Amino acid sequence: MSERPQRSDDPVAAALRKAFADQRPPHGLERRLARSLRMLPSAARTVPIWRRFAMTAAAAVLILLLAVTPSGPRRAELADVPLKELEAFIDSNRSVDVETDDPTWVRAWLAQRVTFAPPPVAQGSTKIELIGGRLCLFAGRRVASYMYRVQGRLLSIYVMTAAGLNPIGGTRIEREGRTLGITREGHFTQASWSEDGLIYSAVGELSEPGLLAALDELKL
């Protein structure tokens, strides 16, 4: 019965282990590679020494590449998540979490529930009524939602931290020094942008011109 070669018997593997001693491979990877090699036919384990060295080097490089690849989540795309969230909220016929037309109270309520300082809440106008606020969850982060009614149709201004999140999706337009990503689906339009470390996403049962007009009215 052939035995597994000892680590000390392979100078290339030893050199590679020394070179990459500070690199930590993902949990269980070395064990899985070793198990896969043991399952090979005996003939494959008796390949010429130069080929075995090459296989060892390739395995070590694979371990290194996987070890240095960031294990955290990649930069997520906001895409149309806010649009889908407002659509689901309307379909559920739920009420807002805090029902008030007082922007100070909406901001104070949300400030206790999100991990950032919410920006001031727009008061509204004769055409746009502030009806309250909601706490939402996108990509594992807490999101503040300022809720308005525009001529009987709902409008939500979502605010969230920008870290690790790409806000620009859909069609890009330039507006008042900002780059907005515009997404349209059915009766809903979404406009997203980033500012001061936060992402804003305005979603409403409005046309694109109607949504942009509402943002102008709210001075956003």
N, C-alpha and C positions, 0 to 999 in steps of 0.2 A: 504494500500500500504506500502510495506516495504521500509525503508529508508536506504541509504548507511550508514554504520557505520562510526562515526566520528573518525578521527585519534587518538584522545585522549582516545578513548574507547579500544584501542588495545595496551596493554603494550608491547607485543613482537615487534609489528611494530614500536612502539615509540622507543624501545631500539635499533632496527636495524637502524632506521633513524639516531639516535644519533651516533651510531658506524660508520656509513658510511656517515656522514655529509659532509666530505671533498671530497667525490667521486662524480663526475658529470656524470650521465648516458647519453647515446647518446640522441640527440634531439628527443623528442616526444615519447620516450620509455615508460615512466610512464603513459602518456596519453593513449597510445595504450593498455597497460596492464589493466588500469582501465576500458576502454571501453569494452575489451574482458570479464572482470569479470561481468560487468553489463548485458551483453548479456546472461549469464548463466541462466537456469531456476531457479525459486525462491527456489526450494528445494535444489539446489546446494549451494545457498547462506546461507542456514540455516544448514549447516553441523556442526557436533560437534565442540566445541571450540578448542579442541586440533588439529583437522585436519585443521581448519582455520588458527591456528598459524603456522602449518607446511607449508601451502600454502603461507602464508605471508613471512615466512623465505625463502622459495625457490625462490619466486619472487625477494626478496631483493638480494639474492646471485646472481641470473641471472643478475640483474641490475649492481651489482658490477663487475661481470666478464666482462660484455660488456663494462663497463666504463673504466676498466683498460687495456682492450685489445688495443694495439696500433692502432690508426685510420689511420695512414699513410700507404703508399703502402708497401707491403712486399718486401723482397729482390728479385729483378727481375732476370730472367734468360736471358742472352744474346742470348743463343741458336744459331739458324742459321739466326738471323735477318740481320747481315751484308751480308751474302751470298745471301739472298733474295733481299737485296737492290741493290747489284751490278748486279744481274741478271735483275732486273727491270730497272736499269739504262741503261744497254746494249740494252734491248728490246725497250726502249723509243727512242733510237738513239739520246739522248741529248749530248750536248758538255759539257766539264768540266766548272766550274764556272770561274776559272782563268787559262788561257792557257799559260804556260811558262815552260821552262826547267831550270829556275833559282830557286834553292831550297830556297834561302833567301827570294825571293819575295813570293813564295808559303806560307812560314811560316808567313811572315808579314801580308799577306792578311787574313789568317785564324785567326791570333792572335787578330784581330779586331772584330771577329765574334763568338768566342767561349769563355767560361767562365774560361778557364785555359790557362796556358802557353804551347803552342804546342812544342813538342820536335823538335830538329833539323831534317830537311828533308834530307834523303839520296840523294846524287847527282845522283846516277845511275851508269851505267858502259857501256861498249861496247855492252853488251847483254841486258841491262835493261835501257829503256829510260824514264826519268821523263817527263810527259806531262802536269802536272799542279795539281790543287787541287779543292776540292769541299767542300761545307758545307752541312752536312746531319743532320737528327734528328732521334735519337733512344730513346725510353722510356722517352720522354719528355726532353731530354738533347741534346745540340748541339754537333755535332761530326765532327772532322776534317778528311778529306779524302785526302791522298797523292796518286796521280794517276800515274801509270807507264804502260809502254807497254813492254811486254816480248815476243820477237819473234812474234809480231803481236797480242798477246793476252793481255787483260787488267788485271792489278793487282792493287788493292786498299789496302792501309794501313790505316785502320780506327783507330782513337785515340779519346778516350773519358775519362771522369772522372769515377773512379771506385766506388764511394760512392753508396751503395745500389744496386750494380749490380754484379752478379756472372758471371765471364767470362768463366768458364771452363765447356764446354759441349762436347758431343760426346766422342770420344776415347782419353784417356789421354796418352801423351808420355812425357818423360823427355828429355830435349835437352838443353845442355849448362847451366845447373843450373836452368832452367825454367820448369814449368809444362805447357804444351800446350794442349789445347782442339782441337781435329781435327774433322771437320765435312766435309763430302763429299756428294755431290748431283749432279748427272749428270756430266757435264764437269767442275763443280766448286768445289774447295777445300777451306776450311776456317781453319785457325790456330789462336787461341786466347790465350792471356796470360795477366797477370797483372804485373805492375812494377812501383814503385815510385808513387803510388796513381792514376795511369792511367791504362786503359785497351787498349791493342792493338789487333786488329783483322785484319789479312792479308787474303784477299780473291782474288782468281784469277781463270781464265779459265785454270787451270793447274792441273796436277796430284799431289798427295801428295809429291812424291819425287821432282817434279818440283817446287812446292811451297817452300819447305824447302831449295832447292838449291838457289832460288831467295832470300830468307831471308839471306842466307849465303853471297850471292853476295852483298846485300845491307848492310851487317853487322848488321842485326837486330836480 
